[in-house]
Amino acid sequence: MILLAFETSCDETSAAVIQDGRVLSTVVSSQVRLHSEYGGVVPELAAREHLRNLMPVARGALRDAGVEPAQLDAVAATRGPGLPSALMVGFRAAQGMAFALGKPFVGIHHHEGHLYSPWIAGRPPVADFAAFQPNLSLIVSGGHTMLVHVAGELRHRVLGATVDDAAGECFDKIGKLMGLAYPAGPEIDRLAERGRPDAFDFPRPMIHDANDEFSFSGLKTAVRYFLRDRPGLTEDLRALGDVCASVQAAIVDVLVAKTLRAAGRLRVACVTASGGVTRNSSLRRRLREACEQSGLELRLAQPELCTDNAAMIGILAERKLLRKTGTTPWVADVLPGWQLHEALEA
């Protein structure tokens, strides 16, 4: 099976060609520079850039894979959640292409794509679902932080999610308070390397709560007042590194503690993690250390598959087609507020 997939849920335009579990090509056009001027993603600008970039990105993916449109067996795209106008660009293009070719079309849940991305590995990437096992999955990105129990392939349930700011959102908002460019997460990660994670004792919201939910708005507020009461602190590079390292430690402590606690309660032997924040070096290191100490297998999404990409969308779409879980009508609409548990019912 040869499948072309699109991903346009937020600020990255991506296309990928998949064949029998292998990623033949993947192309991503990022809009980070465009949106950094505004300190966050501007939906209207994102949609405009998707319209401008989608066809060149799709042609590039097909060219790199050595595949002609007539050779495609199916087309897929992210259906939700995401920015409505951004989703519409990739979703409608994929529907139109599938209709013109007379091929099946599959609309994929963005978070479900992340959920199974840790099972795609290597260079070039290949899906390794033969090694799949029940796991506790942490999905952590700019807009979402959640724990999911994956009982089997395409069988999962959400245990808990963020009740306010997600981890990535917290990174970005705190970065903005410190005068860092958007997106601030990677810059905080870089600056934290020269700082001391125990320099400042910031709160770890809900870390001891027995539930599987997250909250990072309190941490953001604490850092805001901390900086207000210490004007000029972040102008000192050493102090800035200490603040970044301490903020990062607070966020990572919560993510690791709640993930390992849930894994122990469910008695799974495997933990997975995906989403843009999973590129954070401290989170990857701490998860490895914690899982090794607990005797758990850990699968982390490859760095290039952590951020939004069409490869994970295409791989999941292929799995769904192979397992005959149903296609998406050519006339279906995008679902900007699509919940992960609803993906199993679509």
N, C-alpha and C positions, 0 to 999 in steps of 0.2 A: 504494500500500500504506500502511495506517495501522497502526502498531504501538505497543503500550504496553510499557515496560520498567521493571524494578525493579532497584535496587542496594542490598543490605544486607550487604555483606561484612564491615564492621567497625563503625564508630560513626557512620555517616551513613545516614539513611533517604532514599532518593531514588526518584522516579518521573519518567518523561519520555514524551512522545508524539512519535513520529516519523512523518513522511509524505514519501515519495519523497526521502529524503536531507535533509530539513529538520527541524530541531528545533522543533516547534510549541509545546512547553512543557516546562519542566523545573522540578521542585520538590525542594529538599533541606532536610531537617530535621537539623541537626547536634546531636551530643551532647557537644560539647567542654566546655561548662560543667559538665555532670554528671560527666565523668571527670576533669576537672582537679583535683577535690578529692582524688583517689586517686593522682595522678601518672602515670596511664596508663589504658588501656582495661580495664574490668572486664567480661569476657564475659557474665556473667549479667545485669548491668545493661544492657548493650548490647542483648541479645535482648529484654529486657522493654520497652525504649524502642522498638525496632522494632515490636513487637506493638502498642504504643500509637499509634505514628505512621503506620504503613503505610497504613491506609485513608484517613485525612485527607489524606495526601500524594498518594495515587493519585487521590482525588476532585478535589483541587486541580489536578493535572496535566491530567486530563480536562476539567475546567471551563475552565481557561485556554486549552486547545486548541480548545474548542468541539466536543468529540467525545463521543459516547455509547458505552458499552461495546459495543452491538450493531454499531457501525460498525468495530470493530477487525478487522483481517485476521490478526493474530498477536500473541502475547504473549511477552516475553523476560525473563530475569532472570540475575543473576550466579550461576554454579554453584560457583565457587571460583577461586582459593584464598581463605581467610578464616577467620573464627571459625565453627565448626560451627553453634552455636545461632543466630548472627546470620544466616548464609547461609540457614538453614532457613526463616526467616520470609518473606523475599522470594521464595525459590525455590518453596516450597509454595503460596504465594498465587498466584503466576503460573501454576503448573501447574493449580491448581484453576480459575482463571479461564479458561485456555485450554480445559480439559476441558468446562466449563460452556457455553462459547461454540462448542465444536466447531472450534476454530482451532488452527493450528500453534503449537508451543511451542519456544523455542530457549534452551538454557542456555549462557551465555557465560563464557569465561575472563576474569577481572578484568584481568589484565595484558595480554591481547590487546586488550581495550578501550582501555587506555592506549596501546598500541602504535600504534593507528590514530587516536587522538584529535587529533594535530597536523594531520590533514587535514580537521578540522572547524573552520570559521572564520566570522567575521562576526557581526552582530547584526541579526536572529536568526541563530543558527549554522546553517550549511549544509555538508554534506559535499562536498568538492571532490576526489573520487577521479579525475576526469578529468586532474588535474594530478599524480596519483601517479607516483612513480618509485622505483627501488631506492634504499635508504637504510640508513644506520647509525643505529640508534635507541638512545638512552639512556633507560631507565626507572628513575626514582629516587624512592623514597617512604619512608615510615616503616619498612616492613618489608622492602623489596626494593631492590636496586641491581643492574642488569644491563645488558649490552650485547647487542643483537640485530641480526643482519643480516637485513634485510627484502629478499629478492631479487625479490619481486613481491607483488601483492595476495593476501593470505592464504597467502603462502609465506615462511616465516621460520625462522631457527635461532638459538638462544641461543649466543653466543660465550663469555660468562663472566658470573659473578654474584658477589655478596658471599660470602665464606667465613665471616663472623661477623656483626658489627654492620653494618647497612645505614646509608647516609648519614643518613637521617632519624632513625633510632634513635640514632645518634651525637649528632646535634643535641640530641635530647630528653634523653639521659642526661647530656651535658655541661651542659645547661641546668639540670637537677636539681641537679648538683653546685654550681652557682652560685646556687641558690635561686630560679630562674625557674619560673614556672607552666607546667604542661603544656597544650598542646604548646609546647615551647620554641623550635622552629625559627623561627617568625615573630618572636618576641621577640628572638632573637639577631640576626636580619636587621635589625630596627629599631635595636637598640643598636649594631650594627656600623657604622652610618652615621656615628656620632660618634667612632669609634675608628680606630686605625692598623693596617692588616693586617700590617705588618712589625714591630709592637711586640714580639711574642714569636715565637720560631722553633719552632713545633710540628712534629712529624714528619708527613711525607706518605707513609703506608704504601703500599707496592707501586707507587709512581708510576713507577719505572724498570723494573719487571718487564715482560718482553715479553708476558706473558699478558694476558688480558682480565678477570681477576678483581679483586675489591676486598676490602679489609679496613680497618675503621675502629675495631676494638677497641683497637689499640695507641695510636691518637690519644686515645681516651677515657681510657685508663690514664695516658698522659703528662700530660693536663690534670688528672687527679685528683691526682697527686703534685705537680704544679706548684702547685695551689691549696693543698694540704696544707702545703707548705713556705712559703707566704705567707699566713698567717692574716689575715683582714680585708681582703685585697686587693680583693675584689669589693664592698666597702662604699663604695669610692671610685668614683663614677660614671664618671670619666675612665678609670680603670684597668679598670673593667668593660667599657667600650666597646672598649678595646684588646684585652682577652681575647676578646671576642665577634668582633671583626674578624679577629683572628689565627686563631681556630678556624675561622671561616667560610672564610678564605683557604686554609687547609690542605685542607679538604674540597673546595672548588671547584677548587683546583689539580689534585687527583687526578682528579676527574670530567672536567674539560676535557682534561687531558693524555691520559688513556686513551681518551677518546672520539675525539679527533682522530687519535691514533696508529692506532686500529682503522680509522677511515674512510680514512686514507691507505693502509693495507695492503690494504684491500679495493677501493680505487680507485672508491669511490662518489662521486657528485657532490652528494649530499644527506645532511644530518644532521637527525635529529628528536630531540626530548626531551619527556618527559611524566612524570606522577606528581607527588605533592604537593610534593616538594622543588624541582620545576621552577618553583614560584612564587617561589623565592628570587631577590631582585633581582640579587645579585652573580653567581649562576650564569647567569641569563639574559643579563646584560651581557657576561660573559666568553665565553660560547658565541658570542654575536654577533660579538665582536671576533675570536675565533680562527677562526671560519668565514669571516669576511670576508677575513682575512689569507691563508687557505688557498684562497680561491676556491670555497668550498662554499656551496650553498644551505642555509639553516637554517629549519626549521619547528618552532616551539615551540607546545605546546598552550596555548590561551588560559587565563589564570589560573583562570577559573571551571570549566574542564574538566580542570585538573591534579589536583584533589582528587577523591575518590570521587563519581561522579555517574552517573545512569541514562542520560543523553544518549549518552555514548560506548558504553554497553552496547546501547542501542537501534539506534544507527547501524550498529554491527558486526553485530547480529542481522539487520538488514534486508539488509546486503550478503551475508551467508551465505545467506539465503533466495533472494535474486535470483540468486546463483551456484549455487543448488541443491546446497549442500554438506551438506545433511541437517538434520533437525530432531532435537529431544531428546524421548525418550518421556515421556509424562505420568507414568510411574511411576519415572523415573530419580531417583537420589539426589544430594545435594550432594557435592562433592569438595573438602574443606577443604585437602588437600595437593596439589592439581592442579598439575602442572608445565606450563610454557608449551609445551614441545615436544610434550606430550601433547594439547594443544588441537587440533592438526592431525589427530590420529588419532581424535578423539571423533566 
